[in-house]
Amino acid sequence: MSFVDLLLQDGKPPDKNCEMKIVGLLPYLFNLAEGGAVHNTIDMQSLFLLTGANGGGKSSLLRSICAAALLGICGLTVRAESALIPYFDSIMLHTKSYDSPADHKSSFQVEMSELRSIITRTTQRSLVLVDEICRGTEAAKGTCIAGSIIETLDSIGCLGIVSTHLHEIFTLPLNIKNTVHKAMGTTCIDGQTKPTWKLTDGICTESIAFETSKREGIAEIVIKRAEDLYVSLC
């Protein structure tokens, strides 16, 4: 556990976020006594656009950063070796959306409503964490909506992470100046791609979707047909 340095200037919050640095961050949901948890270091001075394989640790990282930031601004210890936490005026975490029949809204409508709230309330001193943006609609238009939202957050200048499997976003002519590409790492073991759960620089377009489906019990014949169909797309 680490005590937190809260970033202040002259005893008050700075006009905007400078950086958040957490060394040796551990997932808050892991039992440390059981071992096996992967440490990550987050050196954040702008928005991260995060990619990674299924089961690669994207969602866990976002939740862990959110928990660390909340604990930090409350003056409590975080699960890390050290932590420098800016004073955030708001911390916003968006994860998987569900439909809301009582409100006559689909899951995508709920997601857009939540993202509207984030966009309209975000300032330079906000922490914004969006997990798998625009997953609830068709890929082409969802990618463009995601790209426009990322441009908006980039122009505001907040700290945060937007994670995505919409890899076509990297082909769009996005007007972004500060956003950094980050990825959850993978490695090849015995001919198989497996996640390392480590945050790295760059872009990861490997989803390991077939391997994940197989591991979760989808029949081999179904996986083989999916692989054949995938080849036809390439």
Secondary structure by P-SEA (a helix, b strand, c coil): ccccccccccccccccccbbbbccccccccccccccbbbbbbbcccccbbbbcccccaaaaaaaaaaaaaaaaacccccccbbbbccccbbbbbcbbbbbccccccaaaaaaaaaaaaaacccccbbbbbcccccccccaaaaaaaaaaaaaaaaacccbbbbbccccccccccccccbbbbbbbbbbcccbbbbccccccccccccaaaaaaaaacccaaaaaaaaaaaaaac
